[in-house]
Amino acid sequence: QVQLVESGGNLVQAGGSLGLSCVASGDTFSINAMDWHRQAPGKQRELVATITSAGSTSYADPVKGRFTISRNNAKTRLYLQMSSLNGDDTGVYYCAAWVAGRAIWGQGTQVTVSS
């Protein structure tokens, strides 16, 4: 089994930057892709960025060019570097690890962008 713990969420001014981290433990050798998702108040959870087992990255249009997803080769650390933040980036950010076709979720970390 895999366990995930996010950290790094904070209050940040519009236009600022923030980095999030996710620590994976347990049977991390079983992890395939890893994702970042977010959920704004009153909205559904949405995919933000993904990194495949081979290391390819993809981003949702609203964050393309502003966010960068990365991980270590052992898939025990997942990162999201966020820049040029705006109010639409506010929400709870979750990391996810895909194991045998199923997503394992962290507990989430709050990101609040103030104007």
Secondary structure, 3 states (H helix, E strand, C coil): CEEEEEECCCEEECCCCEEEEEEEEECHHHEEEEEEEEECCCCCCEEEEEECCCCCEEECHHHCCCEEEEECCCCCEEEEEECCCCHHHCEEEEEEEEECCEEEECCCEEEEEEC
